[in-house]
């Protein structure tokens, strides 16, 4: 086993002073007293509830006062509880697998309370769903992932037990590795797992899912092009078949609808709508409305809805207003070989990959701009000829930076502004080398008094200057 199972038939005396009586949860469900539990996991599960009862009350209504918690103690507690949650999830996964192995759902023990006695269930997942009040699909997925962690995803299980990744990370890793083509051997699958475990330490679940989608490129670079081309083509064909648009008139002057479109077209639509909704427009859409004499902010979805109507009513594509200094343009990067018939996937500047066939289709009806980069992938500078970055420079920045460069920000490059690292007023050059991308919010902060902006490689760090009273 990759994770050592500790067995201790005699855990010894309870780890609290003899004069302190452990608090018991008032509950109608019979359970084995903690002091009578012989297995360490069984003891821990009960003891954890005793401690929590002392902190928050058995019914959750008696939280201890937090007024004396310092900022450091608060931060440490949040991080430690997050790690503890992951470690408990790892323990729960092992218990779920153990329950599956021994058929706990089918063993009747009259001495057990109604919480732990098996309910009439066909499977461990069904019993767990009923006992824990979980939706059936959720319980089934947890049981399946628990079995995979125990069977062969030992690195993932160890990292989860150590609190280095979350249950969400573990779900992504198991799903992505299991989804690899059948031609990928077990050794390569374990390499893929190790790669994703390492990436999980640096990325959240959403980012890890994007990395995992192109996992084949990491474990089989030579054969990845062909496999990824087939995968993307199949996804695009399936998305095209599933396209739909339904509209329903509610009889009050509004038509509501639902739609499903391929992801690439959704990217194009999103870029266009954000361009129309941009506050930089001379005739920008109103961001406040007067409601019964009171000024209220227009919510984001409502603003995008207005932009959608504006798009439908007035704007041909070639006349779309600028967003971040260039027209609402979706930039597709592909190698010359792909354009001439190769199978290597192309990349959209929103981070999405598209198949070779889709890229050539776009090229046949859109402008093709050849761009030559040096060995460091840097486009030739435009110098200090103009204050604002040119369209070519902005496209080059979007090629270099996939998202806003502010630390921790994931706003796609398509929605960002070009920013001078060295301000123009201080002799900065309008160039690709001296430029970077910032989303509108971080761009405003970078130019606000009281904020300090520093650059660390490709990362921009914007911090607020805090002045303490003397």
N, C-alpha and C positions, 0 to 999 in steps of 0.2 A: 504494500500500500504506500502511496506517496505521502499520506498524512498518518502519522503514528497515532494509534488509538490507545489512550491511557486507561487502564483498568485498575480500580482501587476498591476491593471489596469492603475495606474498612476505612472510610474517610477520616475516622478519629472524631474527637469532640468538636462540636460546632465552633467556628472561629469568632464567637462573640463572648464577652465576659459572662461568667456564670450568673451574676446577679441581674443581667439584662435579659428580659424575656422577649423573644422575637415576636414582632407584631404579626398577627394572623389576619388574612384577608377575610372580611365577612362575606361569605358566599354561600349560596344554596347548593353548590356543586361540591360533592365530597372529593377530597384529594388526599394523597398520602402525606402525613406530616413531614416537614423538612428534616427533622432530626432522625426520622426512621428511614430515610432514603440512603441506599448503600452505593449507588453508582454516582460518579462525580457529575455527569451531565444531568441526571435526574435531580440531584441535590442543587446544582447551580440554577436550574430552571425555577425551582421553588424559592431558593434563597434570593434570587434577583427580584422576585415579586415582593418578598418581605422588605427588602431594602427600599424598593420604590414606594411601597405602602407608607414607609416612614417618611419619605420625602414629599409625596404628592397626595397621600391619603388613599385608602382602598377604593374610594369611588372617584378619585381624581379631583377632589374639591379642596384639598388642604396643601397647596403648594407652599414650600418654605419661602420666606422672604428673600428676594434677590437684590434688595437695595444695597447690601454690603458687598456684592460681587464687583470686583474691579474689572476694568476693560480687559486686562490680561487674563484674568480668571474666566471671564465670559468667553473670550476667543478660544482659550484652551478647552473649556467645557464643550463648546460647540463642535470643535474638531474631534475631540475624544469620543463624544457621543456618536458622531457620524461614523468614525472607525468602529466603534462598538456595534453599531447597527450592522455593518458589513460582517463583522466577526460572528454575530449572532445568526445572520443569514447563512453563513457557512455551516454553523452547527445545525441549523434547522434543515439544511440540504442533506447533511449526512443522516439526520434522523428520518427524513422522508425516504431516503434510499433504504435505510435499515428497516423501516416499517414495510416497505415494498418487499424486501427479501424475506422477512419472517411472516408476511401476510397478516399484519396487525389488525387489519380491518375485519378479518374472519375469525379471530381468536376471541372467544367469549370468556371473560373472567368475572364472575359474580362479585368478587371482592372490590373491583374497581368502581369508582364513581361514574355517574352518567357522562361526565366530560370525556373520560378516557375509555369507557366501554365502547366497543364498536357499534355503530349504527347499521341497520340493514343496508348494505352497500355492495355493489358488484366489484369494486376496486378500491385500492388505497386512495386514489385521487378523489373518488366519489365520497368516501368517508371523510377525508380531510376537508373537502369543500363544505360538507354539511356541518362538521364539528367546528370549523373555524369561520363559518359564515362567509365563505368566499364564492365568487362565481365559478361555475364548473370549469370553463376554459382556463381561468387563472390558476386554479389548483392543478389541473392537468399539466399546464406548462411548467409549473414549479416542480412537480414530480419528475417530469421528463428531464429538465435541466439538472435536477439533483442526481438522477441516474447517470447522466453523461459526465458530470463532475466526478462522480465516484468511479466510473468505468475507465476513462482515459484522459480527462481534462484535469490532470493533477496539478499542473502549474497554476491554472486558474483557481482551483480549489484552495491551494496554499496561499495565493495572493489574497483571496477573499477572506480566508481565516486569519490572515495577518492584518487585515484592514487596509490593504494597499489599493484595492479597487472595490466598487460597489456591486450590488446584485445586478443592477442595470448593465454594468460593464460585462459581468459574467454572462448574462443572457446574450449580449451582442457577440461575444467571442464564441460561445458554443454554437449559435445559429450560423455565424459566418463560416466557421471551419467546417461544420457539417454540410454546408451548402456548396463546398468546393466540388468540382467535377469528379466523377468516379475514377478518372485516370490519375488523380493525385494520390500518391502512396501515403502510408501511415507516417513515415519519417518526415515527409514534407508537411503533413498536417500538424505535426507537433512543432515544426519550425514556425508554421503560421500562427499557432497558438502562442508560442513564446514571443513572436513579434507583436501580436495584439496585446498581450499582457504588459509588455514594455510601453506600448503606446498608451494604454489605459492609465498609466501613471502620469501622463502629460496632458491628456485630453478628457473632456467630459463625454457623456454617453452619446450625444448627438454627433460630435466630431468623430468619435471612434466608429460610429456606424458608417460615416462617410468613408473613413479609411478602410474599413472592413469590406466595403462594396468592391474595391479594386484589389483585394488581397492576392489574387492570382498573379498580379504584376510583381509582387514581392517574392513569392516562392518559385515562380517559373517565368523569369523575364523573357526567355527565348520563345516559349510557347504562349505567352500571355496575349500577344496581339491577336492570334487566331481565336483563342478561347473568348477573349473579351469582345472581339468583333461579333462572334456568334451570339454572345450573351446580350450585347447592346441591341443588335438587330432584332432579336427575339422580343426584347422588352419594348422596343419601338413599334414592332408589328402588333404586339398585344395591346399597347396603349392606343394605337390608331383604331383598333377594332372596338375598343371600349369607349371611344369618344361619344359623348352625348350632351345635349343641351335641352333642358326642359324649363318652360316658363308657365306661370299660373297667374292669371289676373285675379287679384283679391277683391275686385269690385269697389275699391276705394281709391282708385287712381294710381295704384302701384302694381307692378308686375314682379313677382318673386320667381326665382329660378334656381336650378342646380345644374352643374355641368361637370364634365370630366374631359380633360384634354391631355395630350402628351406633355411630358415634363418640359421639353424644349420650348414648346409653344407657350407654356405657362411662364417660363423665364422671360420670353419675349414680351408677353403681356404685362408682366410685373415691371419690367424695365420701362416700358412705354407709360404705364400709369403713374409710376413714381416721377417720371419726367414731367408729366402734366401737373401732378400735385406738388411739384417743387416750389418752395416759397421764394426761390430766386427769380421766378417769372415776373415780368413787368405787370402782367394781369393775373397774378396768382389767385388761386381759389381762396375764398374767405375762410379763415380759420376760427372765426367766432360767429355765433349767431345770437340774435336778441330774442330771448324767450321770456315773454310776459314782463318786459322791461328789465330783465336780468341778463347780463352778458355771460355766456357759457362757451367753453371750448368745444369745437367740433371734434368728435372722436375719430380715431384713425380709420376704421372701416368705413365710416360715413364719408370721409374725405376721399378715400379711394373709390367709393361708389360714385361720387360726383365726378372724379377724374375719368372713370369709365364712361359715364354719360357724355362727357366732353369729348372723349376719344371717338365715340360712335358718331356723334353729331357733326364734328367739325374738322377733324384732323386727318389728312392723308399722311402716310408714314414719312414722306420726305419733308414735311413741314412741322414735325414734332419739335417742341421747345427743347432746349438743352437741359441736361442734368449732369452737374459736375463739369460743365464746360464743353461737352460734346453732345451731339444728337443722341437720342435714345437708341443706341447702337449695341447690338449683341456681338461681341467679338469672338470669333471662332479661330482657334489656333490649330493648324495641322501641318504636317511635313509635306514637302513637295511630292514625295512618293505616294502619299495618301491621295493627293489631288489627282495624280496620274493613274490611280487605280489600285494603290496599296490597301492593306486591310488595317493598318494601325489606327486606333481611335483618335478622334479629334477632341479638343477641350474647349468648352465655352467659358468665358471669363466669370461666370457665376460659380464655377467649380464643377459643373456637370460635364460628363464625358458623353459623346455621341458617336454613333457608328460611322464608318468610312462612307457608306452610301448616303447617310443623311448629310454629312459634311459636303459631299460632292453635289448633292441636290441644292444645298444652300449656295454653294459657289456658282452654280449654273444660273442662278437668278439674282445674285447679289454681287456687290463690288468685291474684287479680290485685290488686296493691297499687299504687295511683297515687302517684307521687312527683313533686313539683314542685321544680325547681332554679332558682336565680337565674341571672343572666347569666354568672356565673363557674362555673356547674355545681356550686355548693355547697349542700348541704341545710341547712335551718335547724337550729341547734344545739339540744341538749337541756339545755345548761347544766350546772350542778354539782349536779344533783338526786341522782345516784347515783355510786358510785365506778366500777363496771363499766359499760362501754358497753352500751347497749340493743341489742336485736335490730335495730331500724330503723337505728341508727347504724352497726352492723357491716355491714349490707347496703349502706349508703351508702358506707362505706369501700371495700368490695369493688367498688362501681361506679366509684370514683375511681381506685383502684390495682388494676391487673390482676395484679400479682405482689407478692411481698415487696419492700419499698422499700429493703432493705439493698443497698448498692452491689454490683452484679454478680450478685445473687441472682435466680433465675428461678422460685422456688417459686410456684405459682399462688395467687391471692388466696383461693380456697376453702379452703386449708389453713393460712392465716395467723391470727395473734392480733391483736387490737386493742391498740395501745400508746399510752400518754400521752406526748406529746412533752415536756410539762412534768409531772414526777411529781405524782401526786395528793397525796403527802405535803408537797409544796412549793407547794400552792395551784393545781395544774393543774386544768383543767376537763375533765369527761367530755363531750367534744363532737367533732363531725366535724372541725371546724377544727383543734383541738389534738390530733387523733388521727392515727395512721398504722398501716400493717400490717407486721408482722414475722413471719417463719416461726418455728416453735418454737425452732430452734437460735439464730437471731439474737436472738430475744426473751430467751432465757436470757443471752446475752452482754451485752445492753443493761443488764441488772440485776446483772451480776456485778461485784464489786470488781476494780479493775485494768483496767477497760474504759472508754473514753470514747466517748460517743455525740454526734454533731453532725448537724445537719440542713441540707441544701443544696437548697432548693427541694423537689422531691418525692423526693429521694434521701437516705437515711439512711446515715451513715458511722460504722461501729463499729470502733474501733481499740484494740488492746491496749497498755497503758502498759508500756513497757520501762524498767526502772530499772537503770542500769549501776552496777556496783560501783565504789566510790571507791578 
